């Protein structure tokens, strides 16, 4: 590839999971990768040293550090073609069980971190008149699950932000896509990536307790293959007309269909009430 043909990736949370897989695949096909993590040496240990790899320290909750990371990335490789907002973690527990501090930390990384990095990168993309912002959400950002209310709320926020970004950036030649993985066989359910609320209430044993048990038994048994997800993200990045949403995994596709049917049925049942609230002078 010539330098102009290579894509320049900026990947957050690149030390493991999806971020590491995409960084590896992008390098293997000849792209240039700015890989970020709180401890960038872990990326180098996993991928080795490459002229096409630039490892940068980044805590996404630190806006000044995000701006500095984007600036040094452009200074190194000249531009950023693809921003992959991948950094994040899960919080497992009932909504009532989650403390204010646990909720704030979850939003600081999963939502405000995405905003910090996106705001840092977009000025460079706007100057170039092109780019693609890819935000990693979850099927939990489209349909809720017991025990994942706070985590899902952060991903619902990412979905809404990405939809708006897609509208705002389209006239500028920049795309935005939110990716909705189902359960993939990463370390997401390990203690390194998953936080459980300190408080556990017996009243939620049948719902959240059952989800805790499921999460333990399902760890490293999930149906999704992270390597295949990585290849799918490269296809997404290469698309001249990428979608606003990209669900990944048969479990995700099934859950989306299930939720859509439920919403349609509920809307039909409550339609009379739903349309009864307009002023009388509004044409029906």
C-alpha positions in Angstrom: 0.0 0.0 0.0 1.1 3.6 -0.6 0.8 5.9 2.3 -2.3 7.5 0.8 -4.0 4.1 0.5 -3.3 3.1 4.1 -5.9 3.9 6.7 -4.8 5.6 9.9 -6.6 4.1 12.9 -7.0 5.7 16.3 -8.1 2.9 18.7 -9.0 3.3 22.4 -8.8 0.4 24.8 -6.3 -1.4 22.5 -4.6 -3.5 25.1 -7.1 -6.4 24.9 -10.4 -7.6 23.5 -11.8 -6.0 20.3 -9.3 -3.1 20.3 -6.3 -5.4 20.3 -7.8 -7.7 17.6 -8.6 -4.8 15.3 -5.1 -3.2 15.9 -3.5 -6.6 15.0 -5.6 -7.1 11.8 -5.2 -3.5 10.6 -1.4 -3.8 11.0 -1.3 -7.1 9.2 -3.0 -5.6 6.1 -0.7 -2.6 6.1 -2.7 0.1 7.8 -1.2 2.5 10.3 -2.4 2.3 13.9 -2.4 4.6 16.9 -3.2 2.3 19.7 -4.1 3.8 23.1 -4.4 2.4 26.6 -3.7 3.4 30.1 -0.6 1.2 30.0 0.6 1.3 26.4 3.4 -1.0 27.1 0.8 -3.8 27.3 0.0 -3.2 23.6 3.7 -3.4 22.6 4.0 -6.6 24.6 1.1 -8.1 22.6 1.8 -6.8 19.1 5.5 -6.2 19.1 7.3 -3.1 17.8 6.2 -1.9 14.3 7.0 1.3 12.3 3.2 1.3 11.6 2.2 1.1 15.2 2.3 4.1 17.6 1.3 3.3 21.2 0.1 6.2 23.2 -0.9 6.5 26.9 -4.6 7.5 27.2 -7.1 7.5 30.0 -10.2 8.4 28.1 -11.7 10.1 31.2 -9.0 12.8 30.9 -10.1 15.3 28.2 -6.7 17.1 28.0 -4.9 13.7 27.6 -7.4 12.8 24.8 -6.6 16.1 22.9 -2.9 15.5 23.3 -3.1 11.9 22.1 -5.1 13.0 19.0 -2.6 15.7 18.3 0.5 13.4 18.5 -1.3 10.9 16.4 -1.7 13.4 13.6 1.8 14.6 14.1 3.1 11.1 13.6 0.9 9.8 10.8 -0.6 13.0 9.3 -4.2 12.2 9.8 -6.8 10.0 11.5 -9.1 8.1 9.1 -10.9 5.9 11.6 -11.6 6.5 15.2 -12.6 3.3 17.1 -14.0 4.2 20.5 -13.6 0.8 22.1 -12.5 1.6 25.7 -15.1 0.7 28.3 -16.1 -1.8 31.0 -19.2 -3.5 32.4 -21.0 -3.0 35.7 -23.2 -5.9 36.8 -25.9 -5.3 39.3 -29.4 -4.1 39.8 -30.1 -0.4 39.3 -31.0 0.0 43.0 -27.8 -1.8 44.0 -25.5 0.5 42.1 -24.0 3.3 44.2 -23.7 6.8 43.0 -19.9 6.4 42.7 -20.2 3.2 40.7 -22.6 4.8 38.3 -20.5 7.9 37.9 -17.4 5.9 37.2 -19.3 3.8 34.6 -20.5 6.9 32.8 -17.1 8.6 33.1 -15.5 5.9 31.0 -18.3 4.6 28.7 -20.0 7.9 27.8 -17.8 10.9 28.8 -14.8 9.0 27.6 -16.3 8.5 24.2 -17.2 12.2 24.1 -13.7 13.3 25.2 -12.0 11.3 22.5 -14.5 12.1 19.8 -14.2 15.8 20.4 -10.5 15.5 20.3 -10.4 13.7 17.0 -13.2 15.5 15.0 -11.3 18.7 14.4 -8.7 16.7 12.5 -11.3 14.9 10.5 -13.1 18.1 9.7 -10.0 19.7 8.4 -9.4 16.6 6.2 -13.0 16.5 5.1 -13.3 12.8 5.7 -13.2 10.2 8.4 -15.3 7.5 10.2 -16.2 7.5 13.9 -17.0 3.9 15.0 -18.4 3.6 18.5 -18.6 0.2 20.2 -21.9 -0.2 21.9 -23.6 -3.5 22.8 -26.8 -5.3 22.2 -27.4 -4.0 25.8 -27.5 -0.5 24.2 -30.5 -1.5 22.1 -32.4 -3.8 24.4 -32.1 -3.9 28.2 -31.3 -6.9 30.4 -31.8 -7.4 34.1 -28.6 -6.7 36.0 -27.1 -4.5 33.2 -29.3 -1.4 33.7 -26.5 1.1 34.4 -24.1 -0.4 31.8 -26.9 -0.6 29.3 -27.8 3.1 30.0 -24.3 4.1 29.0 -24.6 2.2 25.8 -28.1 3.6 25.1 -26.4 7.0 25.4 -23.6 6.0 22.9 -26.4 4.9 20.5 -28.1 8.3 20.7 -24.9 10.2 20.4 -23.9 8.2 17.3 -27.2 8.7 15.6 -26.9 12.5 16.1 -23.3 12.4 15.0 -24.2 10.6 11.8 -26.6 13.4 11.0 -24.3 16.2 11.9 -21.2 14.9 10.2 -22.7 13.6 7.0 -22.5 17.1 5.2 -18.8 17.2 6.3 -17.9 14.0 4.6 -17.5 12.1 7.9 -19.4 8.9 8.8 -20.5 7.7 12.2 -21.5 4.1 13.1 -22.5 2.4 16.3 -21.5 -1.3 16.5 -23.7 -3.6 18.6 -21.9 -6.8 19.5 -23.7 -9.6 21.3 -21.8 -11.9 23.7 -18.3 -12.5 22.3 -15.6 -14.7 23.7 -13.4 -12.0 25.1 -12.4 -11.2 28.7 -15.4 -8.9 29.2 -16.8 -11.1 31.9 -13.4 -11.4 33.7 -12.7 -9.3 36.8 -10.3 -7.2 34.8 -13.2 -5.9 32.6 -16.3 -6.4 34.7 -17.2 -4.7 37.9 -19.9 -6.1 40.1 -21.8 -3.8 42.4 -20.6 -4.0 46.0 -24.2 -4.2 47.2 -26.3 -7.2 46.5 -29.9 -7.4 47.6 -31.7 -10.8 48.1 -34.9 -9.4 46.6 -33.3 -9.4 43.2 -32.1 -13.0 43.4 -34.5 -14.3 40.7 -33.5 -11.6 38.2 -30.1 -10.0 38.8 -28.9 -13.0 40.9 -29.7 -15.3 38.0 -27.8 -12.9 35.6 -24.8 -13.0 37.9 -24.8 -16.8 37.8 -25.2 -16.8 34.0 -22.3 -14.4 33.6 -20.0 -16.6 35.6 -21.0 -19.8 33.7 -21.0 -18.1 30.3 -17.5 -16.6 30.7 -15.3 -17.8 27.7 -18.3 -19.8 26.4 -19.9 -16.9 24.5 -20.9 -17.6 20.9 -19.2 -14.7 19.2 -15.7 -14.9 17.8 -13.7 -11.7 18.4 -11.4 -12.4 15.4 -14.4 -12.5 13.1 -15.7 -9.3 14.7 -12.4 -7.6 14.0 -12.6 -8.6 10.3 -16.2 -7.3 10.2 -15.0 -3.9 11.5 -12.3 -3.7 8.8 -15.1 -4.3 6.2 -17.1 -1.6 7.9 -14.2 0.9 7.8 -13.7 0.2 4.1 -17.3 0.8 3.2 -18.0 4.0 1.2 -21.6 4.0 2.6 -21.4 2.6 6.1 -24.6 2.0 8.2 -25.5 4.1 11.2 -25.9 0.8 13.2 -24.1 -2.5 12.7 -25.4 -5.4 14.9 -22.9 -8.3 15.2 -23.7 -11.8 16.3 -26.7 -14.1 15.8 -27.7 -13.4 19.4 -27.8 -9.7 18.7 -29.9 -10.1 15.6 -32.4 -12.3 17.4 -32.6 -9.9 20.3 -33.2 -6.9 18.0 -36.0 -8.7 16.2 -37.5 -9.7 19.6 -37.5 -6.1 20.9 -38.9 -4.7 17.7 -41.8 -7.1 17.8 -42.4 -6.2 21.5 -42.3 -2.5 20.8 -44.7 -2.8 17.8 -47.1 -4.9 19.9 -47.1 -2.5 22.8 -47.6 0.5 20.5 -50.6 -1.2 18.9 -52.1 -2.0 22.3 -51.7 1.6 23.5 -52.1 3.5 20.3 -55.4 5.1 21.2 -53.8 6.6 24.4 -50.6 7.5 22.5 -52.3 9.7 19.9 -54.9 11.2 22.3 -52.6 13.9 23.7 -52.4 16.4 20.8 -54.3 19.8 21.0 -57.7 19.6 19.4 -56.7 22.1 16.7 -54.0 19.7 15.4 -55.1 18.0 12.1 -55.6 14.3 12.6 
